[in-house]
Amino acid sequence: MTQHFVRVLCNVYCNWQGDDPSYRVYVNDELFTERTFSWPDCFIEEMIQVEAEPGNYEIRYEVISPGLVQLRVENMHVDYGPGTIKGNVLRIREPENESV
């Protein structure tokens, strides 16, 4: 099967007390990034770039800092490529103009 490039964007919000919190982003069980959130009263636009065969890929955020941390992910959507998002699952599909 052919791999296809898909870019996913989402907004990440974080509220916390104490030290700046860290979180990880996984696609299925593969670690894509680990980031320290150090922007109070702001959100960041996360970009996840995947090149993979058609199929379903779960995008998961995991807080790794101890303490009071609330992480919220909103507006997850495919910005580029043959894919769709339902909940936190990316579905990469064959482009319409290619035969299977």
CYANA upper distance limits for C-alpha pairs under 8 A (distance plus 0.5 A):
  1 MET  CA     53 GLU  CA      6.73
  1 MET  CA     54 PRO  CA      8.29
  2 THR  CA     52 ALA  CA      8.37
  2 THR  CA     53 GLU  CA      6.27
  2 THR  CA     54 PRO  CA      8.25
  3 GLN  CA     51 GLU  CA      6.47
  3 GLN  CA     52 ALA  CA      5.04
  3 GLN  CA     53 GLU  CA      4.68
  3 GLN  CA     54 PRO  CA      7.46
  4 HIS  CA     50 VAL  CA      8.46
  4 HIS  CA     51 GLU  CA      5.75
  4 HIS  CA     52 ALA  CA      6.01
  4 HIS  CA     53 GLU  CA      6.66
  4 HIS  CA     54 PRO  CA      7.85
  4 HIS  CA     81 GLY  CA      7.86
  4 HIS  CA     82 PRO  CA      7.82
  4 HIS  CA     92 ILE  CA      8.00
  4 HIS  CA     94 GLU  CA      8.34
  5 PHE  CA     49 GLN  CA      7.76
  5 PHE  CA     50 VAL  CA      6.24
  5 PHE  CA     51 GLU  CA      4.76
  5 PHE  CA     52 ALA  CA      7.26
  5 PHE  CA     80 TYR  CA      8.44
  5 PHE  CA     81 GLY  CA      6.41
  5 PHE  CA     82 PRO  CA      8.19
  6 VAL  CA     49 GLN  CA      6.45
  6 VAL  CA     50 VAL  CA      5.79
  6 VAL  CA     51 GLU  CA      6.76
  6 VAL  CA     78 VAL  CA      7.57
  6 VAL  CA     79 ASP  CA      8.18
  6 VAL  CA     80 TYR  CA      6.05
  6 VAL  CA     81 GLY  CA      4.91
  6 VAL  CA     82 PRO  CA      6.97
  6 VAL  CA     83 GLY  CA      6.99
  6 VAL  CA     92 ILE  CA      7.94
  7 ARG  CA     47 MET  CA      7.34
  7 ARG  CA     48 ILE  CA      6.29
  7 ARG  CA     49 GLN  CA      5.05
  7 ARG  CA     50 VAL  CA      6.83
  7 ARG  CA     78 VAL  CA      6.38
  7 ARG  CA     79 ASP  CA      6.05
  7 ARG  CA     80 TYR  CA      5.56
  7 ARG  CA     81 GLY  CA      7.02
  8 VAL  CA     47 MET  CA      6.24
  8 VAL  CA     48 ILE  CA      5.56
  8 VAL  CA     49 GLN  CA      6.86
  8 VAL  CA     76 MET  CA      7.38
  8 VAL  CA     77 HIS  CA      6.11
  8 VAL  CA     78 VAL  CA      4.94
  8 VAL  CA     79 ASP  CA      6.07
  8 VAL  CA     80 TYR  CA      7.73
  9 LEU  CA     45 GLU  CA      7.13
  9 LEU  CA     46 GLU  CA      6.13
  9 LEU  CA     47 MET  CA      5.24
  9 LEU  CA     48 ILE  CA      6.94
  9 LEU  CA     75 ASN  CA      8.19
  9 LEU  CA     76 MET  CA      6.17
  9 LEU  CA     77 HIS  CA      6.09
  9 LEU  CA     78 VAL  CA      6.83
  9 LEU  CA     79 ASP  CA      6.75
 10 CYS  CA     45 GLU  CA      6.11
 10 CYS  CA     46 GLU  CA      5.85
 10 CYS  CA     47 MET  CA      7.36
 10 CYS  CA     73 VAL  CA      7.17
 10 CYS  CA     74 GLU  CA      6.40
 10 CYS  CA     75 ASN  CA      5.68
 10 CYS  CA     76 MET  CA      4.68
 10 CYS  CA     77 HIS  CA      6.95
 11 ASN  CA     43 PHE  CA      6.83
 11 ASN  CA     44 ILE  CA      6.17
 11 ASN  CA     45 GLU  CA      5.09
 11 ASN  CA     46 GLU  CA      6.58
 11 ASN  CA     73 VAL  CA      6.20
 11 ASN  CA     74 GLU  CA      5.70
 11 ASN  CA     75 ASN  CA      6.61
 11 ASN  CA     76 MET  CA      7.59
 12 VAL  CA     43 PHE  CA      5.95
 12 VAL  CA     44 ILE  CA      5.83
 12 VAL  CA     45 GLU  CA      6.82
 12 VAL  CA     46 GLU  CA      7.20
 12 VAL  CA     71 LEU  CA      7.64
 12 VAL  CA     72 ARG  CA      6.31
 12 VAL  CA     73 VAL  CA      5.17
 12 VAL  CA     74 GLU  CA      7.04
 13 TYR  CA     42 CYS  CA      7.43
 13 TYR  CA     43 PHE  CA      5.21
 13 TYR  CA     44 ILE  CA      7.39
 13 TYR  CA     71 LEU  CA      6.34
 13 TYR  CA     72 ARG  CA      5.56
 13 TYR  CA     73 VAL  CA      6.85
 14 CYS  CA     37 PHE  CA      7.81
 14 CYS  CA     40 PRO  CA      8.24
 14 CYS  CA     43 PHE  CA      7.69
 14 CYS  CA     69 VAL  CA      7.59
 14 CYS  CA     70 GLN  CA      6.10
 14 CYS  CA     71 LEU  CA      5.06
 14 CYS  CA     72 ARG  CA      6.75
 15 ASN  CA     40 PRO  CA      7.91
 15 ASN  CA     41 ASP  CA      8.48
 15 ASN  CA     69 VAL  CA      6.37
 15 ASN  CA     70 GLN  CA      5.66
 15 ASN  CA     71 LEU  CA      7.17
 16 TRP  CA     20 ASP  CA      7.95
 16 TRP  CA     21 PRO  CA      7.67
 16 TRP  CA     67 GLY  CA      8.42
 16 TRP  CA     68 LEU  CA      6.02
 16 TRP  CA     69 VAL  CA      4.95
 16 TRP  CA     70 GLN  CA      6.79
 17 GLN  CA     67 GLY  CA      7.81
 17 GLN  CA     68 LEU  CA      6.26
 17 GLN  CA     69 VAL  CA      7.43
 18 GLY  CA     67 GLY  CA      8.14
 18 GLY  CA     68 LEU  CA      8.43
 20 ASP  CA     36 THR  CA      6.99
 20 ASP  CA     37 PHE  CA      6.41
 20 ASP  CA     38 SER  CA      5.88
 21 PRO  CA     36 THR  CA      6.16
 21 PRO  CA     37 PHE  CA      6.14
 21 PRO  CA     38 SER  CA      7.89
 21 PRO  CA     63 VAL  CA      8.03
 21 PRO  CA     64 ILE  CA      7.99
 21 PRO  CA     65 SER  CA      5.74
 21 PRO  CA     66 PRO  CA      8.39
 21 PRO  CA     69 VAL  CA      7.46
 22 SER  CA     34 GLU  CA      7.52
 22 SER  CA     35 ARG  CA      5.98
 22 SER  CA     36 THR  CA      4.62
 22 SER  CA     37 PHE  CA      6.47
 22 SER  CA     63 VAL  CA      6.64
 22 SER  CA     64 ILE  CA      6.13
 22 SER  CA     65 SER  CA      5.91
 23 TYR  CA     34 GLU  CA      6.20
 23 TYR  CA     35 ARG  CA      6.07
 23 TYR  CA     36 THR  CA      7.00
 23 TYR  CA     37 PHE  CA      8.23
 23 TYR  CA     61 TYR  CA      7.35
 23 TYR  CA     62 GLU  CA      5.95
 23 TYR  CA     63 VAL  CA      4.73
 23 TYR  CA     64 ILE  CA      5.72
 23 TYR  CA     65 SER  CA      7.62
 24 ARG  CA     31 LEU  CA      7.58
 24 ARG  CA     32 PHE  CA      8.01
 24 ARG  CA     33 THR  CA      6.14
 24 ARG  CA     34 GLU  CA      4.81
 24 ARG  CA     35 ARG  CA      6.90
 24 ARG  CA     61 TYR  CA      6.24
 24 ARG  CA     62 GLU  CA      5.70
 24 ARG  CA     63 VAL  CA      6.97
 24 ARG  CA     64 ILE  CA      7.61
 25 VAL  CA     31 LEU  CA      6.58
 25 VAL  CA     32 PHE  CA      6.03
 25 VAL  CA     33 THR  CA      5.81
 25 VAL  CA     34 GLU  CA      6.97
 25 VAL  CA     59 ILE  CA      7.59
 25 VAL  CA     60 ARG  CA      6.21
 25 VAL  CA     61 TYR  CA      5.21
 25 VAL  CA     62 GLU  CA      7.01
 26 TYR  CA     30 GLU  CA      5.81
 26 TYR  CA     31 LEU  CA      5.01
 26 TYR  CA     32 PHE  CA      5.87
 26 TYR  CA     33 THR  CA      7.81
 26 TYR  CA     58 GLU  CA      8.32
 26 TYR  CA     59 ILE  CA      6.20
 26 TYR  CA     60 ARG  CA      5.60
 26 TYR  CA     61 TYR  CA      6.97
 27 VAL  CA     31 LEU  CA      7.15
 27 VAL  CA     32 PHE  CA      7.16
 27 VAL  CA     57 TYR  CA      6.62
 27 VAL  CA     58 GLU  CA      6.01
 27 VAL  CA     59 ILE  CA      5.09
 27 VAL  CA     60 ARG  CA      6.91
 28 ASN  CA     57 TYR  CA      6.03
 28 ASN  CA     58 GLU  CA      5.37
 28 ASN  CA     59 ILE  CA      6.81
 28 ASN  CA     60 ARG  CA      7.98
 32 PHE  CA     48 ILE  CA      8.28
 39 TRP  CA     43 PHE  CA      7.80
 52 ALA  CA     92 ILE  CA      8.17
 53 GLU  CA     92 ILE  CA      7.59
 53 GLU  CA     93 ARG  CA      8.49
 54 PRO  CA     91 ARG  CA      7.67
 54 PRO  CA     92 ILE  CA      5.09
 54 PRO  CA     93 ARG  CA      5.22
 54 PRO  CA     94 GLU  CA      6.77
 55 GLY  CA     91 ARG  CA      6.06
 55 GLY  CA     92 ILE  CA      5.78
 55 GLY  CA     93 ARG  CA      7.06
 56 ASN  CA     89 VAL  CA      6.90
 56 ASN  CA     90 LEU  CA      6.15
 56 ASN  CA     91 ARG  CA      4.95
 56 ASN  CA     92 ILE  CA      6.94
 57 TYR  CA     89 VAL  CA      6.04
 57 TYR  CA     90 LEU  CA      5.51
 57 TYR  CA     91 ARG  CA      6.79
 57 TYR  CA     92 ILE  CA      8.42
 58 GLU  CA     88 ASN  CA      6.45
 58 GLU  CA     89 VAL  CA      4.93
 58 GLU  CA     90 LEU  CA      6.67
 59 ILE  CA     88 ASN  CA      5.93
 59 ILE  CA     89 VAL  CA      6.48
 59 ILE  CA     90 LEU  CA      7.55
 60 ARG  CA     88 ASN  CA      7.56
 63 VAL  CA     69 VAL  CA      8.10
 63 VAL  CA     71 LEU  CA      7.84
 65 SER  CA     69 VAL  CA      8.16
 76 MET  CA     85 ILE  CA      7.66
 76 MET  CA     88 ASN  CA      8.12
 77 HIS  CA     84 THR  CA      7.65
 77 HIS  CA     85 ILE  CA      6.37
 78 VAL  CA     83 GLY  CA      6.78
 78 VAL  CA     84 THR  CA      6.44
 78 VAL  CA     85 ILE  CA      7.13
 82 PRO  CA     92 ILE  CA      6.43
 82 PRO  CA     93 ARG  CA      6.13
 82 PRO  CA     94 GLU  CA      7.09
 82 PRO  CA     95 PRO  CA      5.99
 83 GLY  CA     90 LEU  CA      7.22
 83 GLY  CA     91 ARG  CA      5.86
 83 GLY  CA     92 ILE  CA      4.84
 83 GLY  CA     93 ARG  CA      6.26
 84 THR  CA     90 LEU  CA      6.34
 84 THR  CA     91 ARG  CA      5.81
 84 THR  CA     92 ILE  CA      7.27
 85 ILE  CA     89 VAL  CA      6.11
 85 ILE  CA     90 LEU  CA      5.17
 85 ILE  CA     91 ARG  CA      6.75
 86 LYS  CA     90 LEU  CA      7.26
 86 LYS  CA     91 ARG  CA      8.46
 94 GLU  CA     98 GLU  CA      7.16
 94 GLU  CA     99 SER  CA      8.29
 94 GLU  CA    100 VAL  CA      7.68
